[in-house]
Structure formats: structure tokens, C-alpha cells
């Protein structure tokens, strides 16, 4: 006896006697398409690794900074921090820096690591991206304030070394400037952390526009080129401001080391 075909697959069947071709109705074709899609998806997911199964400091260190995508494929931020259990060496929770500057704490089992190193979440995450014009302007102003305070500190140090100020007067003025400097440094760090994910998002948008260029023609091609130019200019500005801020923070660390070594008791 021939094996019967499951009714769930072929609920309604029609035969062309002359050709022997089996025709399926639209419902059957949709079901088969879904079956093929799920099979392909399962094969692709086999290439992914659950972050909850990862162990080892070196492995976690490599994951820091990895781009994170929502289930729908949208870029949402990057991996900022991983909390690890000491005994088992497995992650207990992960922290994602979102595009809007916020932090999202998740269970590591919800994160899948792809062969390209990027992380895809098993759920949709919606991130409302705020306009960063104010943050960019504030970063530029704050960096300028830091440079100004640094110059005043150096002038104060020179006056003390040359004997123009007593130690008591010097320490009083320097303490006030140091407090202001530390506050500015903290603000710069905060702004840089908020803006860094935004550069990733701009880069993702740039890549999408470049992929659209291959099939675009006429007016659409012109519009994409215009958007690309605007995007590149904005990305260049953001990167320049962030690089300047990071440079200033590095200089501050070097200055702190010098002061600790030669000027502070």
C-alpha cells in the first residue's frame, strides 16, 4: 500500500491526468513557503550562539562594543557591559547602550551572537532616537570649558612654583578649580557615551543608502546621493567632536599623573 500524504500539507489536491502534475491551491503553497522559510531560518540560527552559553574573560572582552540588533533587524545600540558569575564564568546579565543614550539591562539568554560577531536579540526593541543637535553643541562647549579651566590651573601652578602664591592660597584656589574640572570631565564622558551609539546608527543608515544606490535610477538616485552627502557630513562632524573630546580626556589623565608626581603632597 502506498504511503498516504498528510492532509495537513495537501488539504485539497488536483491532478492533471494527462501530465500527472500535482497542483496545490494557494493555501498549500503558502504553507510550503512558510515551511521552507522556517527551515532556512533554523539553519541560519544554527550558526548563532547564545550569549548565555559563552564563558571566559577573553570571549567576553571581544564581545564588548559589539553592535546589537533587534529581532526585526533594526540597529538599537552596542554591548556596553557584561556581568559575569565568578564560579561558573557565565554571564548573568548584559547592558546595552541604546541609540538614545539610555541603558537596557537584559538576560544574556535573549542575545544571540552571529558568525559576524554582531548580536541579535530574540525580541523587538523600539528605541526613540532624540535629536542630538543640543548634545553636539553641549559637547563642543564643554570641551572648550575644560580647556579654559586647564589653562587657569596651569597658570596657578606656575604662580605657585615661582613663589607668587603662598601654599595656602594656592591650595584653596586649586581645590575650587579641581572640583570644577572633575565635574566637566564627568559631563564630557556622559556626552561621549550618549553620542557613540548614534555614530553606529548613522553608519548603518549610510550602508543602507549605498545598497539602494545599485538599483536606483533617475530622480531617486539623485535623492539618495543628496541624503548620502548630508549623512557623511553629519557623521564626520559627530566623529570629529567625539575624537576631540576623547583626546582631551586622555590629556587630562596625563595631567593628573604629572600633578600627582610633582605637585601634590
C-alpha positions as MATLAB code, in Angstrom:
seq = 'XXXXXXXXXXXXXXXXXXXXXXXXXXXXXXXXXXXXXXXXXXXXXXXXXXXXXXXXXXXXXXXXXXXXXXXXXXXXXXXXXXXXXXXXXXXXXXXXXXXXXXXXXXXXXXXXXXXXXXXXXXXXXXXXXXXXXXXXXXXXXXXXXXXXXXXXXXXXXXXXXXXXXXXXXXXXXXXXXXXXXXXXXXXXXXXXXXXXXXXXXXXXXXXXXXXXXXXXXXXXXXXXXXXXXXXXXXXXXXXXXXXXXXXXXXXXXXXXXXXXXXXXX';
ca = [
       0.000    0.000    0.000;
       1.365    3.402   -0.948;
       2.056    5.844    1.857;
      -0.718    8.393    2.267;
       0.151   12.092    2.044;
      -0.581   14.070    5.237;
      -3.772   16.022    4.906;
      -2.251   18.975    6.755;
       0.047   19.581    3.797;
      -2.214   18.761    0.930;
      -5.660   19.613    2.195;
      -7.005   19.959   -1.346;
      -5.353   18.340   -4.356;
      -5.965   18.467   -8.060;
      -4.388   16.175  -10.669;
      -3.869   16.770  -14.331;
      -4.380   13.251  -15.694;
      -2.647   13.987  -18.993;
       0.564   15.344  -17.418;
       0.484   13.818  -13.962;
       1.295   17.232  -12.403;
       0.075   17.829   -8.881;
      -1.397   21.300   -8.382;
      -1.727   22.791   -4.950;
      -4.113   25.548   -4.048;
      -2.838   28.875   -2.683;
      -3.230   27.763    0.936;
      -0.985   24.740    0.355;
       1.635   26.861   -1.434;
       1.657   29.375    1.405;
       2.121   26.565    3.894;
       5.042   25.126    1.927;
       6.613   28.555    1.609;
       6.353   29.024    5.364;
       7.823   25.567    5.918;
      10.810   26.358    3.672;
      11.289   29.726    5.366;
      11.256   28.178    8.845;
      13.711   25.508    7.723;
      16.058   28.162    6.300;
      15.702   30.252    9.454;
      16.501   27.249   11.634;
      19.610   26.529    9.550;
      20.760   30.127    9.938;
      20.085   30.085   13.679;
      22.378   27.064   13.994;
      25.201   29.438   13.062;
      24.323   31.643   16.036;
      25.455   31.107   19.600;
      23.518   32.076   22.693;
      25.399   34.578   24.822;
      24.331   32.643   27.917;
      26.489   29.728   26.694;
      29.633   31.852   26.348;
      32.318   31.676   29.040;
      35.811   33.034   29.552;
      37.105   36.554   30.123;
      38.731   36.785   26.701;
      35.499   35.825   24.927;
      33.532   38.431   26.859;
      36.199   41.055   26.247;
      35.873   40.538   22.495;
      32.101   40.964   22.687;
      32.245   44.368   24.363;
      31.327   47.057   21.873;
      29.559   44.616   19.536;
      26.628   46.047   17.588;
      23.205   44.951   18.844;
      20.171   44.474   16.594;
      16.510   43.962   17.386;
      14.635   40.880   16.172;
      13.270   42.918   13.246;
      16.823   43.744   12.104;
      16.903   47.319   13.385;
      20.138   48.535   14.951;
      19.469   49.526   18.584;
      22.900   50.108   20.187;
      26.037   48.317   21.329;
      27.061   45.972   24.123;
      28.499   48.100   26.913;
      28.879   45.791   29.899;
      28.682   42.101   30.843;
      28.188   40.876   34.398;
      29.835   37.501   34.972;
      29.353   34.920   37.720;
      32.774   34.066   39.160;
      32.230   30.347   39.826;
      30.715   29.282   36.501;
      32.263   32.045   34.434;
      28.946   32.655   32.634;
      27.182   35.937   32.021;
      24.376   36.803   34.439;
      23.193   39.978   32.712;
      24.212   42.288   29.877;
      23.913   46.049   29.472;
      23.213   47.659   26.102;
      23.886   51.318   25.410;
      20.908   52.354   23.285;
      20.845   54.851   20.436;
      19.091   57.419   22.594;
      21.830   57.214   25.229;
      19.821   55.067   27.625;
      20.857   51.741   29.118;
      18.971   48.467   28.665;
      19.668   45.561   31.046;
      18.794   42.110   29.676;
      19.189   38.445   30.464;
      22.048   37.019   28.327;
      19.836   34.180   27.077;
      17.905   36.683   24.978;
      21.015   37.591   22.974;
      22.314   35.552   20.014;
      25.831   36.031   18.628;
      26.100   35.736   14.861;
      29.075   34.481   12.848;
      29.936   38.101   12.004;
      30.175   38.977   15.709;
      27.079   41.129   15.895;
      24.351   40.402   18.445;
      20.693   39.835   17.597;
      18.054   39.938   20.308;
      15.192   37.441   20.431;
      12.721   40.261   20.868;
      11.831   43.578   19.253;
      13.277   46.641   20.957;
      11.950   50.059   19.992;
      14.281   52.985   20.586;
      13.112   56.560   20.182;
      16.145   58.490   18.989;
      16.208   62.071   20.166;
      17.626   64.940   18.162;
      21.310   65.201   19.042;
      21.904   68.770   17.910;
      21.830   70.025   21.501;
      24.145   67.249   22.690;
      26.679   68.046   19.963;
      26.641   71.742   20.811;
      26.927   70.962   24.511;
      29.900   68.650   23.944;
      31.689   71.329   21.952;
      31.030   73.945   24.656;
      32.017   71.612   27.498;
      35.323   70.703   25.826;
      36.088   74.429   25.454;
      35.304   74.949   29.153;
      37.676   72.123   30.067;
      40.495   73.719   28.082;
      39.849   77.048   29.789;
      39.932   75.511   33.270;
      43.109   73.628   32.385;
      44.838   76.857   31.335;
      43.826   78.514   34.595;
      45.165   75.536   36.545;
      48.494   75.686   34.715;
      48.759   79.431   35.341;
      48.028   78.774   39.011;
      50.704   76.082   39.168;
      53.258   78.387   37.561;
      52.436   81.168   40.026;
      52.914   78.780   42.946;
      56.181   77.357   41.599;
      57.568   80.861   41.007;
      56.673   81.849   44.580;
      53.954   84.357   43.680;
      51.386   82.493   45.796;
      51.542   81.024   49.252;
      50.835   77.332   49.622;
      47.590   78.036   51.468;
      46.300   80.417   48.793;
      47.384   78.059   46.029;
      45.650   75.049   47.566;
      42.432   76.976   48.125;
      42.171   78.214   44.535;
      43.301   74.925   43.079;
      40.733   72.939   45.080;
      37.927   75.062   43.618;
      39.239   74.674   40.072;
      39.806   70.936   40.541;
      36.218   70.470   41.638;
      35.003   72.314   38.554;
      37.347   70.342   36.309;
      36.172   66.973   37.625;
      32.564   67.991   37.063;
      33.324   68.971   33.461;
      35.237   65.739   32.813;
      32.283   63.686   34.078;
      29.933   65.619   31.803;
      32.159   65.031   28.766;
      32.285   61.299   29.486;
      28.499   61.184   29.726;
      28.028   63.038   26.435;
      30.534   60.842   24.614;
      28.769   57.679   25.824;
      25.450   59.043   24.593;
      26.780   60.074   21.191;
      28.861   56.990   20.351;
      25.821   54.738   19.635;
      24.475   57.458   17.359;
      27.557   57.178   15.118;
      26.801   53.448   14.708;
      23.254   54.292   13.650;
      24.460   56.866   11.119;
      26.867   54.309    9.691;
      24.046   51.765    9.360;
      21.933   54.336    7.507;
      24.877   55.091    5.217;
      25.264   51.399    4.346;
      21.542   51.095    3.553;
      21.689   54.092    1.236;
      24.745   52.690   -0.533;
      22.947   49.365   -1.098;
      19.954   51.244   -2.546;
      22.194   53.106   -4.997;
      22.870   49.955   -7.023;
      19.238   49.740   -8.168;
      18.288   53.432   -8.060;
      17.801   55.442  -11.234;
      16.972   58.993  -12.216;
      15.418   61.220   -9.565;
      15.598   58.542   -6.892;
      19.341   58.197   -7.441;
      19.762   61.967   -7.067;
      17.797   61.975   -3.810;
      19.880   59.126   -2.385;
      23.109   60.932   -3.309;
      21.868   64.059   -1.541;
      20.998   62.076    1.587;
      24.392   60.373    1.467;
      26.232   63.693    1.366;
      24.206   65.056    4.289;
      24.755   61.854    6.239;
      28.500   61.861    5.622;
      28.803   65.489    6.728;
      26.877   64.797    9.932;
      28.866   61.629   10.622;
      32.137   63.480   10.059;
      31.068   66.230   12.463;
      29.976   63.819   15.183;
      33.175   61.761   14.880;
      35.333   64.884   14.964;
      33.689   66.162   18.144;
      33.922   62.773   19.836;
      37.583   62.363   18.827;
      38.389   65.821   20.202;
      36.608   65.024   23.451;
      38.421   61.686   23.842;
      41.740   63.427   23.156;
      41.010   65.996   25.867;
      40.098   63.250   28.343;
      43.375   61.445   27.595;
      45.296   64.665   28.121;
      43.547   65.150   31.453;
      44.707   61.716   32.598;
      48.299   62.569   31.684;
      47.996   65.883   33.505;
      46.677   64.139   36.617;
      49.671   61.803   36.604;
      52.057   64.747   36.349;
      50.369   66.626   39.193;
      50.323   63.548   41.428;
      54.023   63.039   40.845;
      55.361   66.573   41.241;
      52.875   68.934   42.867;
      50.615   67.110   45.302;
      51.786   66.161   48.762;
];
